[in-house]
Amino acid sequence: EKPTSLEVSITADKENIKVNEPFTVAVDVKFGEKEINKDANVVIEIIENGMSVGSINPEYYDDKGKYGLEMMFESVGEHTLVAHVDYQEYHEMPSLLLDVTE
């Protein structure tokens, strides 16, 4: 039986994100029980204080459907990362809200 939904999660390896301090973002992509390996199109959109400021492509880094990258912010405030994931005819876009402090 074919799965009917794409499961996507986005996480950071730290709870408290500070300005100019690197952290790692991971996007986990599954289609039913199957981890999606390199076949998904994954883009992370960066939103700072309500404004979209760009997007980056995370690297595929293991055979468990994980994509990730290291990043940091140069300003304090509310930052949102939105993982736009396309696989076959499915599109998911979970978000991660980060409060960046000094």
Steps between C-alpha positions, in 0.01 A plus 500: 500500500639836396547764775268798474711766668849636527630532857746785551647644819750781555711525816797692641770343715472780760204649685667834575634658182739793545618761250811390303494155661483209254230236532386209286160469333370158394209417271371143529303374198289182497239363263308245705767278653755584230773756563543715191859488382609780268175482300326788679545866412573672833534878545513690829344846488629750756255752646636771732254714697219416258693561175629227269874567457599207280530126477769234508525138393603264780731211419381141504715336766394145581292211373219565750328781310690780675603829344685765699729795525685717747393863521495805725315828531659845520206675665277448802128446464248250377626281217298232326640221285253340258597170338342482154512135396381360167485128431298355213172696504525590870606829659546557873627809676546464877655792684729554797474820705824618661544788743857621445659680795828676584 
